[in-house]
Amino acid sequence: MADSYGKVVAVINISEHTEIHVKAGAEFKGVQYVDIRKFVKSEKYTGYTKDGIMIPKEHLKEIVNALAKILG
């Protein structure tokens, strides 16, 4: 799935009605981001919520290194 906010590169299933989508290639004010956003499916609403974070591409290496430390 691709849109103006980037292309979904990973989907993490949290529950039957909730997923986390990781999108690459998002751009805002000329800065590229990775967008990690909650996606819900319900009778009332299906789509992205405001819950999430946009990480500037320039900081990805720091994030990956921090996660690697957590994983050991």
CHARMM-style PDB file with segment names, atoms N, HN, CA, C and O in Angstrom:
ATOM      1  N   MET     1       0.857  -1.173   0.000  1.00  0.00      PROA
ATOM      2  CA  MET     1       0.000   0.000   0.000  1.00  0.00      PROA
ATOM      3  C   MET     1       0.902   1.234   0.000  1.00  0.00      PROA
ATOM      4  O   MET     1       1.764   1.360   0.870  1.00  0.00      PROA
ATOM      5  N   ALA     2       0.725   2.135  -0.945  1.00  0.00      PROA
ATOM      6  HN  ALA     2       0.025   2.033  -1.652  1.00  0.00      PROA
ATOM      7  CA  ALA     2       1.514   3.362  -0.996  1.00  0.00      PROA
ATOM      8  C   ALA     2       0.573   4.552  -1.035  1.00  0.00      PROA
ATOM      9  O   ALA     2      -0.495   4.497  -1.645  1.00  0.00      PROA
ATOM     10  N   ASP     3       0.977   5.616  -0.386  1.00  0.00      PROA
ATOM     11  HN  ASP     3       1.844   5.662   0.109  1.00  0.00      PROA
ATOM     12  CA  ASP     3       0.212   6.855  -0.426  1.00  0.00      PROA
ATOM     13  C   ASP     3       1.193   8.009  -0.290  1.00  0.00      PROA
ATOM     14  O   ASP     3       2.404   7.788  -0.299  1.00  0.00      PROA
ATOM     15  N   SER     4       0.704   9.221  -0.167  1.00  0.00      PROA
ATOM     16  HN  SER     4      -0.279   9.401  -0.160  1.00  0.00      PROA
ATOM     17  CA  SER     4       1.594  10.380  -0.071  1.00  0.00      PROA
ATOM     18  C   SER     4       2.400  10.368   1.216  1.00  0.00      PROA
ATOM     19  O   SER     4       3.305  11.185   1.388  1.00  0.00      PROA
ATOM     20  N   TYR     5       2.085   9.458   2.115  1.00  0.00      PROA
ATOM     21  HN  TYR     5       1.350   8.795   1.976  1.00  0.00      PROA
ATOM     22  CA  TYR     5       2.794   9.373   3.385  1.00  0.00      PROA
ATOM     23  C   TYR     5       3.795   8.226   3.402  1.00  0.00      PROA
ATOM     24  O   TYR     5       4.280   7.847   4.468  1.00  0.00      PROA
ATOM     25  N   GLY     6       4.103   7.680   2.258  1.00  0.00      PROA
ATOM     26  HN  GLY     6       3.708   7.988   1.392  1.00  0.00      PROA
ATOM     27  CA  GLY     6       5.091   6.621   2.169  1.00  0.00      PROA
ATOM     28  C   GLY     6       4.482   5.277   1.827  1.00  0.00      PROA
ATOM     29  O   GLY     6       3.269   5.134   1.671  1.00  0.00      PROA
ATOM     30  N   LYS     7       5.361   4.302   1.719  1.00  0.00      PROA
ATOM     31  HN  LYS     7       6.346   4.418   1.846  1.00  0.00      PROA
ATOM     32  CA  LYS     7       4.969   2.933   1.362  1.00  0.00      PROA
ATOM     33  C   LYS     7       5.080   2.038   2.589  1.00  0.00      PROA
ATOM     34  O   LYS     7       6.086   2.068   3.297  1.00  0.00      PROA
ATOM     35  N   VAL     8       4.044   1.244   2.837  1.00  0.00      PROA
ATOM     36  HN  VAL     8       3.226   1.220   2.262  1.00  0.00      PROA
ATOM     37  CA  VAL     8       4.062   0.313   3.969  1.00  0.00      PROA
ATOM     38  C   VAL     8       5.107  -0.766   3.680  1.00  0.00      PROA
ATOM     39  O   VAL     8       5.034  -1.466   2.670  1.00  0.00      PROA
ATOM     40  N   VAL     9       6.083  -0.883   4.591  1.00  0.00      PROA
ATOM     41  HN  VAL     9       6.141  -0.314   5.411  1.00  0.00      PROA
ATOM     42  CA  VAL     9       7.143  -1.880   4.423  1.00  0.00      PROA
ATOM     43  C   VAL     9       7.055  -2.996   5.460  1.00  0.00      PROA
ATOM     44  O   VAL     9       7.713  -4.028   5.323  1.00  0.00      PROA
ATOM     45  N   ALA    10       6.236  -2.790   6.503  1.00  0.00      PROA
ATOM     46  HN  ALA    10       5.701  -1.952   6.614  1.00  0.00      PROA
ATOM     47  CA  ALA    10       6.048  -3.833   7.517  1.00  0.00      PROA
ATOM     48  C   ALA    10       4.717  -3.620   8.219  1.00  0.00      PROA
ATOM     49  O   ALA    10       4.296  -2.490   8.463  1.00  0.00      PROA
ATOM     50  N   VAL    11       4.065  -4.734   8.539  1.00  0.00      PROA
ATOM     51  HN  VAL    11       4.407  -5.652   8.340  1.00  0.00      PROA
ATOM     52  CA  VAL    11       2.816  -4.713   9.298  1.00  0.00      PROA
ATOM     53  C   VAL    11       2.994  -5.661  10.477  1.00  0.00      PROA
ATOM     54  O   VAL    11       3.343  -6.829  10.309  1.00  0.00      PROA
ATOM     55  N   ILE    12       2.747  -5.134  11.676  1.00  0.00      PROA
ATOM     56  HN  ILE    12       2.463  -4.185  11.813  1.00  0.00      PROA
ATOM     57  CA  ILE    12       2.869  -5.931  12.898  1.00  0.00      PROA
ATOM     58  C   ILE    12       1.464  -6.064  13.481  1.00  0.00      PROA
ATOM     59  O   ILE    12       0.852  -5.070  13.872  1.00  0.00      PROA
ATOM     60  N   ASN    13       0.962  -7.288  13.535  1.00  0.00      PROA
ATOM     61  HN  ASN    13       1.460  -8.095  13.217  1.00  0.00      PROA
ATOM     62  CA  ASN    13      -0.374  -7.525  14.086  1.00  0.00      PROA
ATOM     63  C   ASN    13      -0.323  -7.501  15.603  1.00  0.00      PROA
ATOM     64  O   ASN    13       0.404  -8.278  16.223  1.00  0.00      PROA
ATOM     65  N   ILE    14      -1.102  -6.599  16.199  1.00  0.00      PROA
ATOM     66  HN  ILE    14      -1.692  -5.968  15.696  1.00  0.00      PROA
ATOM     67  CA  ILE    14      -1.165  -6.468  17.653  1.00  0.00      PROA
ATOM     68  C   ILE    14      -2.359  -7.253  18.193  1.00  0.00      PROA
ATOM     69  O   ILE    14      -2.262  -7.933  19.214  1.00  0.00      PROA
ATOM     70  N   SER    15      -3.478  -7.147  17.494  1.00  0.00      PROA
ATOM     71  HN  SER    15      -3.557  -6.594  16.664  1.00  0.00      PROA
ATOM     72  CA  SER    15      -4.684  -7.882  17.853  1.00  0.00      PROA
ATOM     73  C   SER    15      -5.521  -8.048  16.592  1.00  0.00      PROA
ATOM     74  O   SER    15      -5.106  -7.657  15.501  1.00  0.00      PROA
ATOM     75  N   GLU    16      -6.685  -8.624  16.752  1.00  0.00      PROA
ATOM     76  HN  GLU    16      -7.022  -8.942  17.639  1.00  0.00      PROA
ATOM     77  CA  GLU    16      -7.581  -8.841  15.607  1.00  0.00      PROA
ATOM     78  C   GLU    16      -7.936  -7.524  14.906  1.00  0.00      PROA
ATOM     79  O   GLU    16      -8.159  -7.499  13.696  1.00  0.00      PROA
ATOM     80  N   HSD    17      -7.987  -6.441  15.671  1.00  0.00      PROA
ATOM     81  HN  HSD    17      -7.806  -6.461  16.655  1.00  0.00      PROA
ATOM     82  CA  HSD    17      -8.441  -5.165  15.124  1.00  0.00      PROA
ATOM     83  C   HSD    17      -7.374  -4.081  15.092  1.00  0.00      PROA
ATOM     84  O   HSD    17      -7.654  -2.952  14.688  1.00  0.00      PROA
ATOM     85  N   THR    18      -6.153  -4.406  15.512  1.00  0.00      PROA
ATOM     86  HN  THR    18      -5.925  -5.322  15.840  1.00  0.00      PROA
ATOM     87  CA  THR    18      -5.118  -3.384  15.605  1.00  0.00      PROA
ATOM     88  C   THR    18      -3.807  -3.878  14.995  1.00  0.00      PROA
ATOM     89  O   THR    18      -3.366  -4.999  15.250  1.00  0.00      PROA
ATOM     90  N   GLU    19      -3.201  -3.018  14.187  1.00  0.00      PROA
ATOM     91  HN  GLU    19      -3.559  -2.108  13.980  1.00  0.00      PROA
ATOM     92  CA  GLU    19      -1.910  -3.303  13.573  1.00  0.00      PROA
ATOM     93  C   GLU    19      -1.012  -2.079  13.741  1.00  0.00      PROA
ATOM     94  O   GLU    19      -1.494  -0.965  13.947  1.00  0.00      PROA
ATOM     95  N   ILE    20       0.283  -2.300  13.650  1.00  0.00      PROA
ATOM     96  HN  ILE    20       0.675  -3.205  13.483  1.00  0.00      PROA
ATOM     97  CA  ILE    20       1.248  -1.223  13.550  1.00  0.00      PROA
ATOM     98  C   ILE    20       1.814  -1.287  12.136  1.00  0.00      PROA
ATOM     99  O   ILE    20       2.305  -2.329  11.701  1.00  0.00      PROA
ATOM    100  N   HSD    21       1.741  -0.172  11.429  1.00  0.00      PROA
ATOM    101  HN  HSD    21       1.342   0.674  11.782  1.00  0.00      PROA
ATOM    102  CA  HSD    21       2.286  -0.097  10.072  1.00  0.00      PROA
ATOM    103  C   HSD    21       3.553   0.745  10.098  1.00  0.00      PROA
ATOM    104  O   HSD    21       3.579   1.838  10.664  1.00  0.00      PROA
ATOM    105  N   VAL    22       4.599   0.222   9.479  1.00  0.00      PROA
ATOM    106  HN  VAL    22       4.578  -0.665   9.019  1.00  0.00      PROA
ATOM    107  CA  VAL    22       5.848   0.960   9.321  1.00  0.00      PROA
ATOM    108  C   VAL    22       5.920   1.384   7.859  1.00  0.00      PROA
ATOM    109  O   VAL    22       5.906   0.554   6.950  1.00  0.00      PROA
ATOM    110  N   LYS    23       5.996   2.700   7.655  1.00  0.00      PROA
ATOM    111  HN  LYS    23       6.007   3.374   8.393  1.00  0.00      PROA
ATOM    112  CA  LYS    23       6.019   3.229   6.292  1.00  0.00      PROA
ATOM    113  C   LYS    23       7.330   3.967   6.036  1.00  0.00      PROA
ATOM    114  O   LYS    23       7.783   4.760   6.862  1.00  0.00      PROA
ATOM    115  N   ALA    24       7.926   3.694   4.885  1.00  0.00      PROA
ATOM    116  HN  ALA    24       7.558   3.050   4.214  1.00  0.00      PROA
ATOM    117  CA  ALA    24       9.164   4.353   4.477  1.00  0.00      PROA
ATOM    118  C   ALA    24       8.858   5.327   3.345  1.00  0.00      PROA
ATOM    119  O   ALA    24       7.931   5.121   2.562  1.00  0.00      PROA
ATOM    120  N   GLY    25       9.645   6.378   3.274  1.00  0.00      PROA
ATOM    121  HN  GLY    25      10.398   6.545   3.910  1.00  0.00      PROA
ATOM    122  CA  GLY    25       9.495   7.334   2.186  1.00  0.00      PROA
ATOM    123  C   GLY    25       8.528   8.468   2.465  1.00  0.00      PROA
ATOM    124  O   GLY    25       8.220   9.251   1.567  1.00  0.00      PROA
ATOM    125  N   ALA    26       8.044   8.568   3.699  1.00  0.00      PROA
ATOM    126  HN  ALA    26       8.294   7.931   4.428  1.00  0.00      PROA
ATOM    127  CA  ALA    26       7.185   9.693   4.047  1.00  0.00      PROA
ATOM    128  C   ALA    26       8.025  10.965   3.987  1.00  0.00      PROA
ATOM    129  O   ALA    26       9.211  10.957   4.319  1.00  0.00      PROA
ATOM    130  N   GLU    27       7.396  12.055   3.560  1.00  0.00      PROA
ATOM    131  HN  GLU    27       6.433  12.062   3.290  1.00  0.00      PROA
ATOM    132  CA  GLU    27       8.126  13.315   3.482  1.00  0.00      PROA
ATOM    133  C   GLU    27       7.257  14.440   4.015  1.00  0.00      PROA
ATOM    134  O   GLU    27       6.068  14.523   3.709  1.00  0.00      PROA
ATOM    135  N   PHE    28       7.866  15.309   4.821  1.00  0.00      PROA
ATOM    136  HN  PHE    28       8.833  15.242   5.070  1.00  0.00      PROA
ATOM    137  CA  PHE    28       7.161  16.456   5.373  1.00  0.00      PROA
ATOM    138  C   PHE    28       8.130  17.626   5.409  1.00  0.00      PROA
ATOM    139  O   PHE    28       9.203  17.525   6.004  1.00  0.00      PROA
ATOM    140  N   LYS    29       7.766  18.723   4.785  1.00  0.00      PROA
ATOM    141  HN  LYS    29       6.894  18.805   4.302  1.00  0.00      PROA
ATOM    142  CA  LYS    29       8.596  19.933   4.713  1.00  0.00      PROA
ATOM    143  C   LYS    29      10.000  19.617   4.210  1.00  0.00      PROA
ATOM    144  O   LYS    29      10.987  20.156   4.711  1.00  0.00      PROA
ATOM    145  N   GLY    30      10.076  18.734   3.211  1.00  0.00      PROA
ATOM    146  HN  GLY    30       9.275  18.296   2.804  1.00  0.00      PROA
ATOM    147  CA  GLY    30      11.342  18.409   2.582  1.00  0.00      PROA
ATOM    148  C   GLY    30      12.224  17.436   3.334  1.00  0.00      PROA
ATOM    149  O   GLY    30      13.336  17.144   2.892  1.00  0.00      PROA
ATOM    150  N   VAL    31      11.746  16.919   4.480  1.00  0.00      PROA
ATOM    151  HN  VAL    31      10.843  17.157   4.839  1.00  0.00      PROA
ATOM    152  CA  VAL    31      12.526  15.965   5.274  1.00  0.00      PROA
ATOM    153  C   VAL    31      11.895  14.582   5.128  1.00  0.00      PROA
ATOM    154  O   VAL    31      10.681  14.437   5.271  1.00  0.00      PROA
ATOM    155  N   GLN    32      12.718  13.559   4.843  1.00  0.00      PROA
ATOM    156  HN  GLN    32      13.704  13.677   4.727  1.00  0.00      PROA
ATOM    157  CA  GLN    32      12.209  12.190   4.730  1.00  0.00      PROA
ATOM    158  C   GLN    32      12.131  11.551   6.106  1.00  0.00      PROA
ATOM    159  O   GLN    32      12.996  11.752   6.959  1.00  0.00      PROA
ATOM    160  N   TYR    33      11.067  10.774   6.299  1.00  0.00      PROA
ATOM    161  HN  TYR    33      10.365  10.611   5.607  1.00  0.00      PROA
ATOM    162  CA  TYR    33      10.785  10.137   7.579  1.00  0.00      PROA
ATOM    163  C   TYR    33      10.443   8.669   7.396  1.00  0.00      PROA
ATOM    164  O   TYR    33      10.076   8.230   6.306  1.00  0.00      PROA
ATOM    165  N   VAL    34      10.569   7.922   8.478  1.00  0.00      PROA
ATOM    166  HN  VAL    34      10.867   8.278   9.363  1.00  0.00      PROA
ATOM    167  CA  VAL    34       9.925   6.623   8.603  1.00  0.00      PROA
ATOM    168  C   VAL    34       8.746   6.873   9.535  1.00  0.00      PROA
ATOM    169  O   VAL    34       8.914   7.431  10.619  1.00  0.00      PROA
ATOM    170  N   ASP    35       7.573   6.467   9.119  1.00  0.00      PROA
ATOM    171  HN  ASP    35       7.437   6.014   8.238  1.00  0.00      PROA
ATOM    172  CA  ASP    35       6.351   6.697   9.889  1.00  0.00      PROA
ATOM    173  C   ASP    35       5.903   5.372  10.488  1.00  0.00      PROA
ATOM    174  O   ASP    35       5.677   4.408   9.757  1.00  0.00      PROA
ATOM    175  N   ILE    36       5.771   5.314  11.808  1.00  0.00      PROA
ATOM    176  HN  ILE    36       5.955   6.098  12.402  1.00  0.00      PROA
ATOM    177  CA  ILE    36       5.308   4.126  12.519  1.00  0.00      PROA
ATOM    178  C   ILE    36       3.966   4.500  13.125  1.00  0.00      PROA
ATOM    179  O   ILE    36       3.902   5.319  14.042  1.00  0.00      PROA
ATOM    180  N   ARG    37       2.890   3.903  12.617  1.00  0.00      PROA
ATOM    181  HN  ARG    37       2.941   3.238  11.872  1.00  0.00      PROA
ATOM    182  CA  ARG    37       1.547   4.382  12.929  1.00  0.00      PROA
ATOM    183  C   ARG    37       0.599   3.231  13.257  1.00  0.00      PROA
ATOM    184  O   ARG    37       0.693   2.148  12.678  1.00  0.00      PROA
ATOM    185  N   LYS    38      -0.312   3.482  14.193  1.00  0.00      PROA
ATOM    186  HN  LYS    38      -0.388   4.361  14.663  1.00  0.00      PROA
ATOM    187  CA  LYS    38      -1.353   2.522  14.569  1.00  0.00      PROA
ATOM    188  C   LYS    38      -2.456   2.524  13.503  1.00  0.00      PROA
ATOM    189  O   LYS    38      -2.902   3.582  13.059  1.00  0.00      PROA
ATOM    190  N   PHE    39      -2.882   1.330  13.104  1.00  0.00      PROA
ATOM    191  HN  PHE    39      -2.519   0.470  13.464  1.00  0.00      PROA
ATOM    192  CA  PHE    39      -3.946   1.140  12.119  1.00  0.00      PROA
ATOM    193  C   PHE    39      -5.024   0.283  12.769  1.00  0.00      PROA
ATOM    194  O   PHE    39      -4.737  -0.808  13.261  1.00  0.00      PROA
ATOM    195  N   VAL    40      -6.263   0.769  12.774  1.00  0.00      PROA
ATOM    196  HN  VAL    40      -6.496   1.656  12.374  1.00  0.00      PROA
ATOM    197  CA  VAL    40      -7.356   0.035  13.418  1.00  0.00      PROA
ATOM    198  C   VAL    40      -8.428  -0.347  12.407  1.00  0.00      PROA
ATOM    199  O   VAL    40      -8.608   0.302  11.377  1.00  0.00      PROA
ATOM    200  N   LYS    41      -9.135  -1.430  12.741  1.00  0.00      PROA
ATOM    201  HN  LYS    41      -8.988  -1.957  13.578  1.00  0.00      PROA
ATOM    202  CA  LYS    41     -10.261  -1.908  11.927  1.00  0.00      PROA
ATOM    203  C   LYS    41     -11.443  -2.123  12.855  1.00  0.00      PROA
ATOM    204  O   LYS    41     -11.395  -2.971  13.746  1.00  0.00      PROA
ATOM    205  N   SER    42     -12.508  -1.349  12.646  1.00  0.00      PROA
ATOM    206  HN  SER    42     -12.547  -0.660  11.922  1.00  0.00      PROA
ATOM    207  CA  SER    42     -13.709  -1.525  13.460  1.00  0.00      PROA
ATOM    208  C   SER    42     -14.930  -1.170  12.615  1.00  0.00      PROA
ATOM    209  O   SER    42     -14.809  -0.734  11.471  1.00  0.00      PROA
ATOM    210  N   GLU    43     -16.099  -1.365  13.201  1.00  0.00      PROA
ATOM    211  HN  GLU    43     -16.198  -1.719  14.131  1.00  0.00      PROA
ATOM    212  CA  GLU    43     -17.330  -1.015  12.493  1.00  0.00      PROA
ATOM    213  C   GLU    43     -17.426   0.492  12.269  1.00  0.00      PROA
ATOM    214  O   GLU    43     -17.935   0.940  11.241  1.00  0.00      PROA
ATOM    215  N   LYS    44     -16.937   1.272  13.232  1.00  0.00      PROA
ATOM    216  HN  LYS    44     -16.524   0.908  14.067  1.00  0.00      PROA
ATOM    217  CA  LYS    44     -17.037   2.729  13.145  1.00  0.00      PROA
ATOM    218  C   LYS    44     -15.951   3.356  12.275  1.00  0.00      PROA
ATOM    219  O   LYS    44     -16.201   4.343  11.582  1.00  0.00      PROA
ATOM    220  N   TYR    45     -14.742   2.785  12.309  1.00  0.00      PROA
ATOM    221  HN  TYR    45     -14.538   1.983  12.871  1.00  0.00      PROA
ATOM    222  CA  TYR    45     -13.617   3.406  11.611  1.00  0.00      PROA
ATOM    223  C   TYR    45     -12.581   2.367  11.243  1.00  0.00      PROA
ATOM    224  O   TYR    45     -12.257   1.492  12.046  1.00  0.00      PROA
ATOM    225  N   THR    46     -12.065   2.458  10.037  1.00  0.00      PROA
ATOM    226  HN  THR    46     -12.328   3.168   9.384  1.00  0.00      PROA
ATOM    227  CA  THR    46     -10.940   1.648   9.602  1.00  0.00      PROA
ATOM    228  C   THR    46      -9.910   2.593   9.003  1.00  0.00      PROA
ATOM    229  O   THR    46     -10.192   3.316   8.047  1.00  0.00      PROA
ATOM    230  N   GLY    47      -8.725   2.576   9.573  1.00  0.00      PROA
ATOM    231  HN  GLY    47      -8.496   1.988  10.349  1.00  0.00      PROA
ATOM    232  CA  GLY    47      -7.672   3.437   9.057  1.00  0.00      PROA
ATOM    233  C   GLY    47      -6.664   3.797  10.118  1.00  0.00      PROA
ATOM    234  O   GLY    47      -6.648   3.234  11.213  1.00  0.00      PROA
ATOM    235  N   TYR    48      -5.813   4.759   9.762  1.00  0.00      PROA
ATOM    236  HN  TYR    48      -5.826   5.216   8.873  1.00  0.00      PROA
ATOM    237  CA  TYR    48      -4.743   5.185  10.661  1.00  0.00      PROA
ATOM    238  C   TYR    48      -5.282   6.093  11.754  1.00  0.00      PROA
ATOM    239  O   TYR    48      -6.229   6.852  11.550  1.00  0.00      PROA
ATOM    240  N   THR    49      -4.655   5.995  12.914  1.00  0.00      PROA
ATOM    241  HN  THR    49      -3.886   5.378  13.080  1.00  0.00      PROA
ATOM    242  CA  THR    49      -4.982   6.876  14.030  1.00  0.00      PROA
ATOM    243  C   THR    49      -3.871   7.919  14.158  1.00  0.00      PROA
ATOM    244  O   THR    49      -2.894   7.899  13.410  1.00  0.00      PROA
ATOM    245  N   LYS    50      -4.036   8.815  15.101  1.00  0.00      PROA
ATOM    246  HN  LYS    50      -4.830   8.831  15.709  1.00  0.00      PROA
ATOM    247  CA  LYS    50      -2.982   9.798  15.382  1.00  0.00      PROA
ATOM    248  C   LYS    50      -1.862   9.182  16.203  1.00  0.00      PROA
ATOM    249  O   LYS    50      -0.798   9.784  16.348  1.00  0.00      PROA
ATOM    250  N   ASP    51      -2.088   7.989  16.741  1.00  0.00      PROA
ATOM    251  HN  ASP    51      -2.952   7.500  16.623  1.00  0.00      PROA
ATOM    252  CA  ASP    51      -1.074   7.316  17.553  1.00  0.00      PROA
ATOM    253  C   ASP    51       0.073   6.841  16.667  1.00  0.00      PROA
ATOM    254  O   ASP    51      -0.126   6.011  15.780  1.00  0.00      PROA
ATOM    255  N   GLY    52       1.239   7.354  16.902  1.00  0.00      PROA
ATOM    256  HN  GLY    52       1.400   8.028  17.623  1.00  0.00      PROA
ATOM    257  CA  GLY    52       2.394   6.941  16.131  1.00  0.00      PROA
ATOM    258  C   GLY    52       3.511   7.950  16.240  1.00  0.00      PROA
ATOM    259  O   GLY    52       3.442   8.904  17.014  1.00  0.00      PROA
ATOM    260  N   ILE    53       4.539   7.721  15.452  1.00  0.00      PROA
ATOM    261  HN  ILE    53       4.596   6.946  14.823  1.00  0.00      PROA
ATOM    262  CA  ILE    53       5.704   8.593  15.480  1.00  0.00      PROA
ATOM    263  C   ILE    53       6.311   8.652  14.082  1.00  0.00      PROA
ATOM    264  O   ILE    53       6.312   7.669  13.341  1.00  0.00      PROA
ATOM    265  N   MET    54       6.826   9.830  13.746  1.00  0.00      PROA
ATOM    266  HN  MET    54       6.825  10.629  14.348  1.00  0.00      PROA
ATOM    267  CA  MET    54       7.580  10.004  12.509  1.00  0.00      PROA
ATOM    268  C   MET    54       9.030  10.253  12.897  1.00  0.00      PROA
ATOM    269  O   MET    54       9.334  11.204  13.616  1.00  0.00      PROA
ATOM    270  N   ILE    55       9.924   9.390  12.416  1.00  0.00      PROA
ATOM    271  HN  ILE    55       9.677   8.617  11.832  1.00  0.00      PROA
ATOM    272  CA  ILE    55      11.340   9.494  12.750  1.00  0.00      PROA
ATOM    273  C   ILE    55      12.082  10.005  11.516  1.00  0.00      PROA
ATOM    274  O   ILE    55      12.023   9.377  10.459  1.00  0.00      PROA
ATOM    275  N   PRO    56      12.780  11.137  11.636  1.00  0.00      PROA
ATOM    276  CA  PRO    56      13.549  11.635  10.497  1.00  0.00      PROA
ATOM    277  C   PRO    56      14.582  10.597  10.056  1.00  0.00      PROA
ATOM    278  O   PRO    56      15.228   9.949  10.880  1.00  0.00      PROA
ATOM    279  N   LYS    57      14.721  10.457   8.741  1.00  0.00      PROA
ATOM    280  HN  LYS    57      14.196  10.983   8.072  1.00  0.00      PROA
ATOM    281  CA  LYS    57      15.629   9.461   8.175  1.00  0.00      PROA
ATOM    282  C   LYS    57      17.043   9.602   8.743  1.00  0.00      PROA
ATOM    283  O   LYS    57      17.735   8.602   8.928  1.00  0.00      PROA
ATOM    284  N   GLU    58      17.469  10.814   9.017  1.00  0.00      PROA
ATOM    285  HN  GLU    58      16.907  11.627   8.867  1.00  0.00      PROA
ATOM    286  CA  GLU    58      18.828  11.041   9.520  1.00  0.00      PROA
ATOM    287  C   GLU    58      19.057  10.422  10.897  1.00  0.00      PROA
ATOM    288  O   GLU    58      20.208  10.252  11.299  1.00  0.00      PROA
ATOM    289  N   HSD    59      17.998  10.082  11.631  1.00  0.00      PROA
ATOM    290  HN  HSD    59      17.063  10.220  11.304  1.00  0.00      PROA
ATOM    291  CA  HSD    59      18.132   9.505  12.972  1.00  0.00      PROA
ATOM    292  C   HSD    59      17.899   7.992  13.000  1.00  0.00      PROA
ATOM    293  O   HSD    59      17.943   7.386  14.070  1.00  0.00      PROA
ATOM    294  N   LEU    60      17.657   7.384  11.862  1.00  0.00      PROA
ATOM    295  HN  LEU    60      17.622   7.876  10.992  1.00  0.00      PROA
ATOM    296  CA  LEU    60      17.348   5.950  11.829  1.00  0.00      PROA
ATOM    297  C   LEU    60      18.482   5.084  12.366  1.00  0.00      PROA
ATOM    298  O   LEU    60      18.231   4.109  13.076  1.00  0.00      PROA
ATOM    299  N   LYS    61      19.708   5.422  12.041  1.00  0.00      PROA
ATOM    300  HN  LYS    61      19.912   6.214  11.464  1.00  0.00      PROA
ATOM    301  CA  LYS    61      20.839   4.616  12.504  1.00  0.00      PROA
ATOM    302  C   LYS    61      20.884   4.598  14.036  1.00  0.00      PROA
ATOM    303  O   LYS    61      21.164   3.563  14.641  1.00  0.00      PROA
ATOM    304  N   GLU    62      20.606   5.754  14.661  1.00  0.00      PROA
ATOM    305  HN  GLU    62      20.379   6.594  14.170  1.00  0.00      PROA
ATOM    306  CA  GLU    62      20.575   5.820  16.129  1.00  0.00      PROA
ATOM    307  C   GLU    62      19.480   4.917  16.694  1.00  0.00      PROA
ATOM    308  O   GLU    62      19.693   4.216  17.684  1.00  0.00      PROA
ATOM    309  N   ILE    63      18.314   4.940  16.063  1.00  0.00      PROA
ATOM    310  HN  ILE    63      18.141   5.509  15.259  1.00  0.00      PROA
ATOM    311  CA  ILE    63      17.187   4.115  16.513  1.00  0.00      PROA
ATOM    312  C   ILE    63      17.528   2.637  16.372  1.00  0.00      PROA
ATOM    313  O   ILE    63      17.287   1.854  17.291  1.00  0.00      PROA
ATOM    314  N   VAL    64      18.088   2.251  15.227  1.00  0.00      PROA
ATOM    315  HN  VAL    64      18.284   2.887  14.481  1.00  0.00      PROA
ATOM    316  CA  VAL    64      18.442   0.848  14.989  1.00  0.00      PROA
ATOM    317  C   VAL    64      19.487   0.395  16.012  1.00  0.00      PROA
ATOM    318  O   VAL    64      19.391  -0.711  16.543  1.00  0.00      PROA
ATOM    319  N   ASN    65      20.478   1.238  16.291  1.00  0.00      PROA
ATOM    320  HN  ASN    65      20.556   2.137  15.859  1.00  0.00      PROA
ATOM    321  CA  ASN    65      21.508   0.882  17.278  1.00  0.00      PROA
ATOM    322  C   ASN    65      20.905   0.715  18.670  1.00  0.00      PROA
ATOM    323  O   ASN    65      21.283  -0.199  19.404  1.00  0.00      PROA
ATOM    324  N   ALA    66      19.973   1.589  19.036  1.00  0.00      PROA
ATOM    325  HN  ALA    66      19.666   2.332  18.440  1.00  0.00      PROA
ATOM    326  CA  ALA    66      19.329   1.484  20.346  1.00  0.00      PROA
ATOM    327  C   ALA    66      18.508   0.197  20.444  1.00  0.00      PROA
ATOM    328  O   ALA    66      18.539  -0.480  21.471  1.00  0.00      PROA
ATOM    329  N   LEU    67      17.778  -0.139  19.388  1.00  0.00      PROA
ATOM    330  HN  LEU    67      17.753   0.412  18.554  1.00  0.00      PROA
ATOM    331  CA  LEU    67      16.986  -1.371  19.377  1.00  0.00      PROA
ATOM    332  C   LEU    67      17.888  -2.604  19.428  1.00  0.00      PROA
ATOM    333  O   LEU    67      17.544  -3.596  20.072  1.00  0.00      PROA
ATOM    334  N   ALA    68      19.039  -2.550  18.754  1.00  0.00      PROA
ATOM    335  HN  ALA    68      19.318  -1.744  18.230  1.00  0.00      PROA
ATOM    336  CA  ALA    68      19.972  -3.667  18.773  1.00  0.00      PROA
ATOM    337  C   ALA    68      20.490  -3.921  20.188  1.00  0.00      PROA
ATOM    338  O   ALA    68      20.689  -5.068  20.590  1.00  0.00      PROA
ATOM    339  N   LYS    69      20.706  -2.840  20.938  1.00  0.00      PROA
ATOM    340  HN  LYS    69      20.545  -1.909  20.613  1.00  0.00      PROA
ATOM    341  CA  LYS    69      21.156  -2.978  22.338  1.00  0.00      PROA
ATOM    342  C   LYS    69      20.089  -3.660  23.176  1.00  0.00      PROA
ATOM    343  O   LYS    69      20.401  -4.480  24.039  1.00  0.00      PROA
ATOM    344  N   ILE    70      18.835  -3.323  22.926  1.00  0.00      PROA
ATOM    345  HN  ILE    70      18.581  -2.657  22.225  1.00  0.00      PROA
ATOM    346  CA  ILE    70      17.728  -3.922  23.673  1.00  0.00      PROA
ATOM    347  C   ILE    70      17.650  -5.424  23.367  1.00  0.00      PROA
ATOM    348  O   ILE    70      17.436  -6.239  24.264  1.00  0.00      PROA
ATOM    349  N   LEU    71      17.825  -5.770  22.100  1.00  0.00      PROA
ATOM    350  HN  LEU    71      17.999  -5.107  21.371  1.00  0.00      PROA
ATOM    351  CA  LEU    71      17.714  -7.172  21.679  1.00  0.00      PROA
ATOM    352  C   LEU    71      18.924  -7.998  22.116  1.00  0.00      PROA
ATOM    353  O   LEU    71      18.856  -9.225  22.181  1.00  0.00      PROA
ATOM    354  N   GLY    72      20.013  -7.326  22.409  1.00  0.00      PROA
ATOM    355  HN  GLY    72      20.068  -6.329  22.356  1.00  0.00      PROA
ATOM    356  CA  GLY    72      21.219  -8.016  22.903  1.00  0.00      PROA
ATOM    357  C   GLY    72      21.975  -8.584  21.795  1.00  0.00      PROA
ATOM    358  OT1 GLY    72      23.018  -9.201  22.012  1.00  0.00      PROA
TER     359      GLY     72
END
